[in-house]
Amino acid sequence: MVFPLLAKIFNAIVWCSQPLLYTESTPTAVRNVFCGVAGFLGDLGSVLAPYLKRLEAIHKSAPTLLIAIMSISSAMLVLLMPETKDRKLPEDIDDFELGPLLHYLQKPKKDTKIEE
């Protein structure tokens, strides 16, 4: 009962944020490629979905658990998105900004300049 509810909640988060991810966070130069790859992965999921029922041979709740895990991981990936409120949309890869989580996790660059 818990896993189906979690799957529905996190799946709703992903589907609500998906159009925003396409239009606001991807640079103009790679937006079409990004949308194509995301669409392909969605189509691949549609092809593989009928085979989820076979996971019941492993455990009765295995299909639901797999969907819940994928939905939770997708919802957590939304945290990697950069803030776009009151900001100019990126035009190319150089304008792309890291999200708050990636910015926090990024190691500071060390200055390797050797002075003579």
C-alpha positions as a Markdown table, in Angstrom:
| # | Residue | x | y | z |
|---|---|---|---|---|
| 1 | Met | 0.0 | 0.0 | 0.0 |
| 2 | Val | 2.8 | 2.4 | 0.8 |
| 3 | Phe | 4.8 | 1.8 | -2.4 |
| 4 | Pro | 1.9 | 2.5 | -4.8 |
| 5 | Leu | 1.2 | 5.7 | -3.0 |
| 6 | Leu | 4.8 | 6.8 | -3.1 |
| 7 | Ala | 5.0 | 5.9 | -6.8 |
| 8 | Lys | 1.9 | 8.0 | -7.6 |
| 9 | Ile | 3.1 | 11.0 | -5.6 |
| 10 | Phe | 6.6 | 11.1 | -7.1 |
| 11 | Asn | 5.4 | 10.3 | -10.5 |
| 12 | Ala | 3.1 | 13.3 | -10.3 |
| 13 | Ile | 6.1 | 15.5 | -9.3 |
| 14 | Val | 8.0 | 14.3 | -12.3 |
| 15 | Trp | 5.2 | 14.8 | -14.8 |
| 16 | Cys | 4.5 | 18.3 | -13.5 |
| 17 | Ser | 8.2 | 19.4 | -13.7 |
| 18 | Gln | 9.0 | 17.7 | -17.1 |
| 19 | Pro | 7.8 | 20.5 | -19.4 |
| 20 | Leu | 9.6 | 23.1 | -17.3 |
| 21 | Leu | 12.8 | 21.1 | -17.6 |
| 22 | Tyr | 12.5 | 21.0 | -21.3 |
| 23 | Thr | 11.8 | 24.7 | -21.9 |
| 24 | Glu | 13.6 | 26.6 | -19.2 |
| 25 | Ser | 16.7 | 24.8 | -18.1 |
| 26 | Thr | 18.2 | 23.5 | -21.4 |
| 27 | Pro | 20.2 | 25.8 | -23.6 |
| 28 | Thr | 18.7 | 26.7 | -26.9 |
| 29 | Ala | 21.5 | 25.0 | -28.9 |
| 30 | Val | 20.8 | 21.6 | -27.4 |
| 31 | Arg | 17.1 | 21.8 | -26.5 |
| 32 | Asn | 15.9 | 19.7 | -29.5 |
| 33 | Val | 18.5 | 17.0 | -28.8 |
| 34 | Phe | 17.6 | 16.9 | -25.1 |
| 35 | Cys | 13.9 | 16.6 | -25.9 |
| 36 | Gly | 14.6 | 13.9 | -28.4 |
| 37 | Val | 16.7 | 11.9 | -25.9 |
| 38 | Ala | 14.0 | 12.3 | -23.2 |
| 39 | Gly | 11.3 | 11.3 | -25.6 |
| 40 | Phe | 13.3 | 8.2 | -26.7 |
| 41 | Leu | 13.7 | 7.2 | -23.0 |
| 42 | Gly | 10.0 | 7.6 | -22.5 |
| 43 | Asp | 9.2 | 5.5 | -25.5 |
| 44 | Leu | 11.7 | 2.9 | -24.3 |
| 45 | Gly | 9.8 | 2.8 | -21.0 |
| 46 | Ser | 6.6 | 2.3 | -22.8 |
| 47 | Val | 8.0 | -0.7 | -24.7 |
| 48 | Leu | 9.4 | -2.3 | -21.5 |
| 49 | Ala | 6.3 | -1.6 | -19.3 |
| 50 | Pro | 4.4 | -4.7 | -20.3 |
| 51 | Tyr | 7.2 | -6.9 | -19.1 |
| 52 | Leu | 7.0 | -5.5 | -15.5 |
| 53 | Lys | 4.3 | -8.1 | -14.8 |
| 54 | Arg | 7.0 | -10.8 | -15.1 |
| 55 | Leu | 8.8 | -9.4 | -12.1 |
| 56 | Glu | 6.0 | -10.9 | -9.9 |
| 57 | Ala | 7.8 | -14.2 | -10.3 |
| 58 | Ile | 10.6 | -12.8 | -8.2 |
| 59 | His | 8.3 | -11.1 | -5.6 |
| 60 | Lys | 4.7 | -10.1 | -5.6 |
| 61 | Ser | 5.5 | -6.4 | -5.0 |
| 62 | Ala | 8.6 | -6.2 | -7.2 |
| 63 | Pro | 6.9 | -4.4 | -10.1 |
| 64 | Thr | 5.4 | -1.8 | -7.8 |
| 65 | Leu | 8.7 | -1.4 | -6.0 |
| 66 | Leu | 10.6 | -0.9 | -9.2 |
| 67 | Ile | 8.2 | 1.8 | -10.4 |
| 68 | Ala | 8.4 | 3.5 | -7.0 |
| 69 | Ile | 12.2 | 3.5 | -7.1 |
| 70 | Met | 12.3 | 4.9 | -10.6 |
| 71 | Ser | 9.7 | 7.6 | -9.7 |
| 72 | Ile | 11.6 | 8.6 | -6.5 |
| 73 | Ser | 14.9 | 8.8 | -8.4 |
| 74 | Ser | 13.3 | 10.9 | -11.1 |
| 75 | Ala | 11.8 | 13.2 | -8.6 |
| 76 | Met | 15.2 | 13.6 | -6.8 |
| 77 | Leu | 16.8 | 14.4 | -10.1 |
| 78 | Val | 14.5 | 17.5 | -10.3 |
| 79 | Leu | 16.6 | 18.9 | -7.4 |
| 80 | Leu | 19.5 | 19.1 | -9.8 |
| 81 | Met | 17.7 | 21.6 | -11.9 |
| 82 | Pro | 19.0 | 25.2 | -11.7 |
| 83 | Glu | 16.7 | 28.1 | -10.5 |
| 84 | Thr | 15.3 | 30.0 | -13.5 |
| 85 | Lys | 13.1 | 32.6 | -11.8 |
| 86 | Asp | 13.9 | 36.1 | -13.0 |
| 87 | Arg | 16.8 | 34.9 | -15.1 |
| 88 | Lys | 17.6 | 34.9 | -18.8 |
| 89 | Leu | 17.2 | 31.5 | -20.4 |
| 90 | Pro | 20.5 | 29.9 | -21.4 |
| 91 | Glu | 21.4 | 30.3 | -25.1 |
| 92 | Asp | 24.3 | 27.8 | -25.3 |
| 93 | Ile | 26.2 | 25.4 | -23.1 |
| 94 | Asp | 28.5 | 28.1 | -21.7 |
| 95 | Asp | 25.4 | 29.9 | -20.3 |
| 96 | Phe | 24.1 | 26.8 | -18.6 |
| 97 | Glu | 24.1 | 27.1 | -14.8 |
| 98 | Leu | 24.5 | 24.2 | -12.4 |
| 99 | Gly | 21.6 | 23.5 | -10.1 |
| 100 | Pro | 21.9 | 24.1 | -6.3 |
| 101 | Leu | 22.7 | 20.5 | -5.5 |
| 102 | Leu | 25.3 | 20.1 | -8.2 |
| 103 | His | 26.8 | 23.5 | -7.3 |
| 104 | Tyr | 27.1 | 22.4 | -3.7 |
| 105 | Leu | 28.7 | 19.1 | -4.7 |
| 106 | Gln | 31.1 | 20.6 | -7.2 |
| 107 | Lys | 34.7 | 20.6 | -5.9 |
| 108 | Pro | 36.3 | 24.0 | -5.9 |
| 109 | Lys | 38.8 | 24.4 | -8.6 |
| 110 | Lys | 42.4 | 24.7 | -7.4 |
| 111 | Asp | 44.7 | 27.3 | -8.9 |
| 112 | Thr | 47.5 | 25.3 | -10.5 |
| 113 | Lys | 49.4 | 28.3 | -11.7 |
| 114 | Ile | 53.1 | 28.1 | -11.0 |
| 115 | Glu | 54.8 | 31.4 | -10.3 |
| 116 | Glu | 58.3 | 32.0 | -11.5 |
